[in-house]
Amino acid sequence: MLLAMAPDLLLLGALGLVVGFFAGLLGIGGGGIMVPALTAFFIHQGHDPNQVVHMALATSLSSIIFNASISTYSHQKHDAIIWPIVYRMAPFVATGSLLATLLAIKLTSKTLAVVFVVFMVVIAAQLMLNIKPKGKKQHISQLKLGLGGSLIGFFSALLAIGGGSFTVPFLNWHQINIKKCIATAAALGLPISLTGTLILAINQPNTVQSNAHMIGFIYWPATLALTLGALITTPVGASLTHRLPVQVLKRIFALLLVILAIKMYLTLV
């Protein structure tokens, strides 16, 4: 059966190549690309329009588990991850992810699409403007880490992104080196994606369709193809963080996020 799906799987694998590269390079889990692309894919496959965004979110989160793992391993080889921050934030980002995922299940696809567009525009603006704080390095209290982690986990899971779009600015605002911010964000993508994936895997869509390929809301052939693609390019992106003009690529990536998000919304209205 998977052989008959070969063209679709190759297309999804190519998407995984793109997602993996940016996940490693910018510490962004790729949901900004995956969710609109997967929504279009599921609509093309004939799935219920009221479930396609939920399926895209679930599949995106499930593939981010692998992307974040690969990216974390790659960044750890450069000794760039601030593990004390990861340990102190992880329970809070997981809790935020849990609450957001439970909320997302109750929202309609159109509502989720609107939320997605709004936040992609905000994230793109931050990437393009490269907003940075001024001043000396600040100590991050446990209260800040807890509150920040909860919000990061909530909005990251709601958008099915790895959290780097929020975690990197949050840490950088406290004057932490940007490369360490990216590496630490990659590690925090694991509790976000693991928690969200678990909740979406144990819940079933309202419509019964292609169950052989579904685990809850997760379309597992897409997860497999995306992961295999990302396996190739995530380490490459992580290595090139230290060599490429990251800010230029951020601006290009930001423009792509906005275009894809708007296209997804227009597809559903």
C-alpha positions, 0 to 999 in steps of 0.5 A: 500500500505504501508503494502506491503512495510513493509519489506523495511520500517522495514529495513529503520527504522533500518537504522534510529536507527543507524543514530539517535544514531550517530546524538545524540552522535556526532552531525552528522546528519547521511547523511554520512550513509543515502545517500549511503544506500538510493542510494542503496535502490532506485536502488534496487527499480528500480528508474532511476539511474540518479535520485537516488542520488538526491532522497537520498540527498532529503530524507536524508535532510528531515529526518535530520529535525526531527533528528536535532530537537530531538537532539537539544531538548536533548542537550538543557536539558543539557544546552549545546547549545550556542544560540547566535552563533546559531542565528548569524550563522543561516541566513548564513547556510540557505543561503549556503544550498539554493545555494547548493541545487539549484546546486545539482539539476543541477548535475548528480548522478555520479558527486554528488557521486564523490563529496560525496566520496571526502568530506567523505574522508576529514571528515573521516580524520578529525574524525580519526586524531582528529585535534585540534587547540592549543592556547587560546580561541578565539573570533569569529567575525561576519565576521567569523561566516557569512563566516563559516556559509555560507560554512558550509551550502553550503557543508552540503546541498550538501552532505545532512548532518546535518552540524556537520562534519563541524560545530564541527571542526569550533567551536572547532578550536576557543577553544569552549568546544567539548560538546557545539560544538556538541550541537550547531551543532545539532541546526544549523542542522535545518536551513540547513535541512529545507532550503534544504528540501523545495527546493527539495520538490518543484522541480520534478525529470525528470522522473515520477515514484512512484509519490504517494510516492514522494514529489518532490525528497523526498521519504516520506515513507523512511523519515517516517521510518528513523524518527521513528527509530531516535526518539528512539536512538537520545536522547540516543546518546545525553545522552551518549555524556557525558559518552562514549569514543567519540573519539574511536567511531568517528574513527569507524564512520569515517571508516564506512563513507569511506566504504559506500561512495566508495560503493555508487560510485562503484554502479553508475559507 
